[in-house]
Amino acid sequence: MNRLEEKFAALNAEGKKALIPYITGGDPKPEYTEGLMHALVEAGADMIELGMPFSDPMADGPVIQKACERALAAGASVQGVLDIVASFREKDSTTPVVLMGYLNPIEHMGYETFAAKAKASGVDGVLLVDLPPEEAEEVVPVFKESGIDTIFLVAPTTTRERAAKIAAHASGYLYYVSVKGVTGSATLDVAEVGGKLADLRELTDVPLAVGFGIRDGASAAAVSQVADGVIVGSVLVNCIAELAETPEKIAPALQERIKEMRLAMDA
Amino acid sequence: MTKANTYAELLQLPDTKGHFGPYGGRFVSETLSYALEELENTYNKLSKDPEFQAEFDKDLAHYVGRPSPLYHAERWSRMLGGAQIFLKREDLNHTGAHKVNNTIGQALLAKYTGKPRVIAETGAGQHGVATATVAARLGLECEIFMGADDVKRQSLNVYRMKLLGAKVHAVTSGSRTLKDAMNEALRDWVTNVDNTFYIIGTVAGPHPYPMLVRDFNSVIGREAREQSLTQNGRLPDALVACVGGGSNAMGLFYPFLQDESVAMYGVEAGGDGIETGRHAAPLCAGEPGVLHGNRTYLMQDNDGQIIETHSVSAGLDYPGVGPEHAYLKDIGRVNYVAANDDEVLAAFRELTRVEGIMPALESSHALAYGRKLAQTMSPDQHIIINLSGRGDKDIHTVAGIDGITV
């Protein structure tokens, strides 16, 4: 079993759901990211999605776009994010880390080089926002070879036929996008999400995590009733944005939000 | 395989996944996949529907004013002392550029699919104006995304769009130019995909856009080919067009692709010069990558981040290029070259003074290269240069360079 499978199995045994925070690697500066990752775990995060900053994050809203701009301005890069994970792994060998980003920087580095480096750094999964299943045939096997899961998105607009195709490629978990929109936009409708997840369960045994529109304990708890994992991003990244000038205050602020969600989800 | 065979096969592209060789494709986040599949199915059906085609042709004739003339620039040709230069007068179209060929077609698709709202990105504002125009005519709600820097340098077009009833969003993210406008339009589309048709303005973006924008613009090349044969009794020896995203060039080139004797030149924005790094010439000096839904040549740094482009013309200020151009470059069917800002301005002034035609700065890139090319050829040879748009919108920019406020 890899770290992602182990974590989901352990949570399942305890009757708990996964809490998965997202932060952008290198935001506000690369030297802070590793510390923030440890702080998130300490506050109750089960796994971490770490963004690889990109200059043109088309599927993200203004909050994460600005995070990318801050990180890049501070010198962040794909290699830099890999180095952060390697350093994180020296102190934490169990918390799964999934890298999330856009295709171009990975394609530029070369899929095989990236997969080998990611594995060596202790990365468990990769989610490439602009890699649909139709274009994935050359990429997924390269990651699989290195023992890295490829995480795919499923959207409210995804047809059952497409969902089946996506499920066939998926490993680690499936990321269900709860709303039509970019990250950090609307509020989600839990009943509707629950219905979609029930349909997905017929297609796959891979855990189902839900992201977009989760902003507090109440929405995290509601989603955890229907999903295996709850992904929270823009709310945390917004916190980082507000405290970018006083970086020592970021970790406690993130921890406060994660603890609130953890408590609500486990209640 | 003979060359002619290879060239004939080019007309069959893209393949069913939207690929032109290794380029093109549909690299989008999952939320948009369904909308793109739907658009592809609709287009495949309607492009073979005689009723749809008849409506498109009728609009091109009576609303756009086609066919546009193929004008023999005799005085300019004589002055240069080389090949005979013919200008394909897309500047005479309604709204002043080739862009309207495509927006007429896509607005018809929006109408047939029942979407009440259209959005578009724009650089120089020509595509924004062409979109706002057809939206006004069809009574569609229209929102245009434009980089904040472009809003400033193309204020005339911004006001035109507003008069036409469109809402113009000044995009302040990233480099505040065309690529950022496209990011923002994609974000809007993801959010409003149920009621919105995204009218992309160039032969880039996810499949099927590069194909359908090419098809709608290929009226330019079909007419030019026909006009060459009837007016001159022969095909031209060379075609020249400017390339930003590359829709006017693709429109001119496509119907000539299998005419082996016709050489083709796509002219990118050389900005301050390729050697300075301050340009917008991904085919001349970029590398393949993935942006805005397709794999193509891009301007990027060592980490695969997209870098800022530089050009005197807002319409060419884009770090990518249509995927079909990327493929035509690799197989050597089209030669891609660059013209620098100073050559472009000189060509703008020259055509204005010698022929009484004021070209857009985008089109002036084609003129700048075309005049050099003509001088290497003999007077019995023919060149067609695509005069893709008129220069009224650029008066402020040129006056500014002259130190004059108008």
Interface residues (C-beta under 8 A of the other chain):
Chain A: F54 S55 D56 P57 M58 A59 G61 P62 Q65 E69 L72 S77 V78 Q79 Y102 L103 N104 P105 I106 E107 H108 M109 V129 D130 L131 P132 E134 E135 F152 L153 V154 A155 P156 T157 T158 T159 R162 I166 V177 K180 G181 V182 S185 A186
Chain B: K17 G25 R26 F27 V28 S29 E30 T31 L32 S33 Y34 A35 S173 G174 K179 D180 N183 L186 R187 V190 T191 N192 V193 D194 E287 G289 V290 L291 H292 G293 L298 Q300 N302 D303 G304 Q305 I306 I307
